[in-house]
Amino acid sequence: MDDTHDQLVTKLTVPTQSIKGLCYLLVMFCLPYSTEAALLKEAAFFSEIPVLTSATRLKQNPHNSPASVTVLDQHIIKASGAQTLADVLALAPGFQVFHLNTNRQAANYHGVNDQFPNQLEIMVNGRSVYLPLLSTVLWHTLGINIDDIDRVEIIRGSNSATQGSNAFLGAVNFITKSPMSEPQLTSRLSHGSFGTTQANLTHSSQIDGAFYRISASTEKSDGNKTFNDRIERHYINADWVWTPSINDTISLSLGYDNGLSTIGYLYQFGKSENEYYLPKQKHTANFQYLNWTRTVSPTSQLHINAYHNYLNIDERKPNANDVFNFYRIIRIKFY
């Protein structure tokens, strides 16, 4: 009887340990998958995979980019409360955004900031808007509004190998919204200090399979009355996307910007007789950008780009009112 009892106990003990081991294995393997399944939602399967084009001019994942990259999408831009394109760059690490006067801004990356910050490449949809002659970017002549931006790709560090010598400190690419992802009609009106008013109206639709988007804006600011640096500008831009075949995509961007700005008094009074007053500037700018993309094979594409930038700056001589304000300010300063 004792031998039989011992045998039964032994037979029952072996399967009990095996069952416990299997339970531990099942818990170890199933727990991670159950956690991921709980966090994974249906929208994750339809979300857009982030793709960069500014680092190497090739589409690639941000983690595979051979550079330090910051991407600011439209949700971050809206949450930041940025009112101008230059304001957006303040969100990127290492960037300094500063005012030349009340209505003129400049930006640079880890460099010596001055009136004409250079060696920073600024692009709109891959189209360079940097002015080598002036060694700067005139932000108020680009013909686009903060509401036109879909995302901003910021290369934090030298990108001269890809974008040229102007990108010695870094490169910034403002990518506008696609006509295929915009609602039919949107508008925005804002008013702030210094008599600042901004209005924007956008319309998107399609005609015979071609998508288009038109954005018109106007803005003005009285600036600081002491320094007389007001600005007024009106601009319009349009984007058009057409896919004549499954392998071809043609996009066209057009823009026009016209306005008047007064630089004002940039220097301390009495520093130099030639630096009291800088005249008004009237600008007229337009651009055209054409892009054709053809899918040659599942792993290769052909891109053909062509663009044209035009900028005319006309400095106006001061009128009688400007001269009166000039001597009034000098009199206040010295007397």
Order of alpha helices (4+ residues) and beta strands (2+ residues): alpha-beta-alpha-alpha-beta-beta-beta-beta-beta-alpha-beta-beta-beta-beta-beta-beta-beta-beta-alpha
